[in-house]
Amino acid sequence: MANNKVFTLHEDANDSLWVGTENGLNRFDPDTQSFKKYVFEANDPTSLSHNIVTAITDDAEGNLWVGTRGGGLNRLEANTRKFTRFRQSDEALVSISGNHINALEVDGQGDIWIGTELNGLNRFNLKSGRFFHYRYQTANINSVSDDTIYTIENDNQGNVWIGTHDGGVNFFNPKTLAFNHYQSDVDDLHSLHSDDVYAFAEDSSGNLWVGTDSSGLNYFNAKTQEFSQYSLDTADPADKDTYSIYSLKADTHNNLWIGANSDGLYHIDLKTRKLTKYIYAPSNNATTSGGVSAIAQDKGGNLWIGTFIGGLYLFDVNTKQFTRYNEKFSQKGSFVEGAINVITPDSQGKLWLGFETGLGYFDPDTGDITYFLKDENSAESSSASFVHAIKEDRHGAIWIGTSLGLNRYDHKTNEFILYTEKDGLPNNVIYSIEEDNSGEIWLGTNNGLSKYNVKNGTFKNYNVRDGLQSNEFTSAVSFKSITGELFFGGIKGFNRFFPERIEDNLIKPSVVISSMFLLNKRVPISQEQGLVDPHNHNHNFTLPQAIHLTDNITLSHNDNIIAFEFSALSFTNTQKNQYAYKLEGFDNDWITTDYKNRRATYTNLSDGTYLLKVIASNNDGYWNEEGTSLKIVVLPPLWKTWWAYTLYCLLFCGLLWFFVRVQLNKVAFERKISEDLEVKVAQRTSELQKANQKLEELTTTDQLTGLKNRRFLLAHLKDDVDLSLRKYRDFNTSNTQKSVLGADMIFFLIDLDHFKKVNDMYGHASGDSVLIQIKAILEQVFRETDYLVRWGGEEFLVIVRFTERNKAAKLAERLRLTVENYHFDISGGQTLQKTCSIGFACYPFITQKPELLSWVQVINIADYCMYAAKNTGRNAWVGVNSTSDDFDDNAVETICQQTQELAQSGKLEVLSSVTKNKPINWSST
């Protein structure tokens, strides 16, 4: 051999032994029993690049790969027996990252993995001849944990394991390479300049333009695979260091249109690289926009510009003039004042507009816009509140990503279908949407990436451990290239990938029972006895070998708390592994669990034989249904043997004789104490009645406010209703001219206006404080005999008992003023003022037909009036009284649907604090 100091050994496919030493590479031929030496020769570029050989491996073609300490990587060709050198070079496009190599390994795809000293991990792709670098990055949990790599190994599932100097063991799944990740790296001048990606565009040359938050426009050269920053300062020096790029649009005429956080539209001629800025000029009836938030191009080549606060503009690319459309929109509704997040032209030439406050459908030909609002009474309405993304698929369906889920709109049925986490989404916040070439829908969410299979209606979710930039993506930041590649931007750069290259992990995982516990303590492995903690019941129990190698165990009855941990030997994304276990003889069904709870615990098992079965799936849901199993035998205790049962019978007979004797003696004693016992029973009965009364108070009282709850009404209101009805029946049959007195009940429903803002601004503790103080207000306005009830949330119900209905308006106004003038103490000396909306109705509602409407229906009418007060501006009260008996069993529906007509015809009396100049809004939406 060349040297006695050996660093590495490797046996190739031909049974030759390769030896790496301090002074060259040696090959031992087993046929000739001799060594051949390969060393560095200064004048021969096809010789070994360095004499200190530290790592050796071979590929499927029979080529030998040799790593050196200082000379980089060498490939010894199988046919020519000449070396090709690969060294670190600043001039090469992508060379090896370092010349000091510690480890080499060939993976299942034929790629060469190279571990270096201080220069991270490298992967060499034989087909492309390109090196890919993996370096430690502080902000990236998917990066290699240390830049010094000592060892690399493959497992039978195609995964790569990397041992580092100070970062432990790393696991690499080659399938995550499908999600190519680009992010900012302060040590790489040619990386993305900011991790906050806001926009994408691809020019006709296949180069990528990326809009970022703080670093403006980035340009990615497809040939050099390098990023550079493109400055907009030449178009307007006032924009220097202030712009963020929110929208990009590359058209077919080599133009790039750019929307930034300034009042203008940027244009780059991609042929000449000339930069121009078009400013919103007053002569064009344009106002400040707060920046361009969205750009879309129609079939005529003109641009539709969405802004943050200026609304929608049309930019004529020929005349370079802007037209503003907000004036027409404002006639349709006021919620369009928010930012326009996204503009999507559909196949019919219309524009779908996504606002911060909803969804709009705009016809450029007529200037009409249709708004789609959330209808709480319809499960198929739009969930549009904050719209992040809109996409039309190949079938003409419109997909809308909102902060409340994914919507699908069908033009034919004019209906929305809502998808949420209940349907399989990883999160209800949908930031971006793209359709791939196979028709599947890809979604960037607030918790990873999701793929929706339109054919079977299922979601498949990916997270940061699958190679994503992070689990959080960015609003409206995605696009599909002309090659079908998808791009999704997020808070830590962006991912680009071809969906067809993302393959499922088809390898079903092996399942093992990894640990056993008795009385919550791990059972050790030992051939000897008595090594377990003597405080255990079965202090002599040990395992002769590892539990995953054990077929059966036998336990005593004292081992009454046993547990088993299990694991699936699939490491691609362990957080997605699923498990199911079942103890046959005890469990009727399989118990499913996830990676967080991989333990089956059983207590007080009866004596007998059981079989513990465990199955598991990999990260893509492929189950090993064979799994693993363990036979468990629990021995009976001594007292359950046959001779123990014989002794039990003898003891029973003796006890029976003794019992008879004792009972005879007790008869006289029981007679003596019977009187004392009766006294104690009476005393206990009284205590029990008091306890029941206290329990009833607890169950009929709202624990937060101290007011009564709905249970109280169900228990007490029936008697009051019966008394009121009896008085009116007597009055209606008495033929007297006097009015009935003290028989009415007034139902007031009170709702605190804008109460959600209290919780949002001051916290739920402050909101609870406001609700508690409502009791004092209600007690100040109403009598002690009236029912004060917390109806739910910030709604309260007051029932004024046995009074005259003509007092309702006066009480409502007194309550409204008391709430308005009250200073609620929330915390730390802070106070705030609130208003309320009040609705009321009286029972019986129709005095001539007192039994026509129940008290529940009267509450519904009061609730209807309360919403009328809210719809008419809040801080108001509204009530109705029947002035006619011309109503049937559908009286409630008639009143709520024809309120205005009934009032005008004199059948209904409307009482309200709303001024006569302001009509009451009876709308129920």
Secondary structure, DSSP 8 states (H G I E B T S, - for coil): ---S-EEEEEE-TTS-EEEEETTEEEEEETTTTEEEEE---TT-TTS-S-S-EEEEEE-TTS-EEEEEBSS-EEEE-TTT--EEEE---SSSSS--S-SBEEEEEE-TTS-EEEEESSS-EEEEETTTTEEEEE---TT-TTS-S-S-EEEEEE-TTS-EEEEESSS-EEEE-GGGGGSEEE-B-TT-TTSBS-S-EEEEEE-TTS-EEEEESSS-EEEEETTTTEEEEE--TTT-GGGTTT--EEEEEE-TTSEEEEEESSSEEEEEETTTTEEEEEE--GGGT----SSEEEEEE-TTS-EEEEESSS-EEEEETTTTEEEE-HHHHHHH-SGGGS-EEEEEE-TTS-EEEEESS-EEEEETTTTEEEEE---TT-TTS---SSEEEEEE-TTS-EEEEETTEEEEEETTTTEEEEE-GGGT-S-S-EEEEEE-TTS-EEEEETTEEEEEETTTTEEEEE-GGGT-S-S-EEEEEEEE-TTS-EEEEETTEEEEE-GGG---------EEEEEEEETTEE--B-SSSS-S-TTSTTTT--BSS-GGG-SEEEE-TT--EEEEEEEES--SSGGG-EEEEEEETT-SS-EEEETT--EEEEES--SEEEEEEEEEE-TTS-EEEEEEEEEEEE---GGGSHHHHHHHHHHHHHHHHHHHHHHHHHHHHHHHHHHHHHHHHHHHHHHHHHHHHHHHHHHTB-TTT--B-HHHHHHHHHHHHHHHHHHHHHHHTT--SS---S-EEEEEEEEETTHHHHHHHH-HHHHHHHHHHHHHHHHHHS-TTSEEEEEETTEEEEEEEEE-GGGHHHHHHHHHHHHHH--EEEETTEEE---EEEEEEEESSSTTSTTSS-HHHHHHHHHHHHHHHHHTTSSEEEEEEE------TTHHHHHHHSHHHHHHTTSEEEEESS-TTS-------
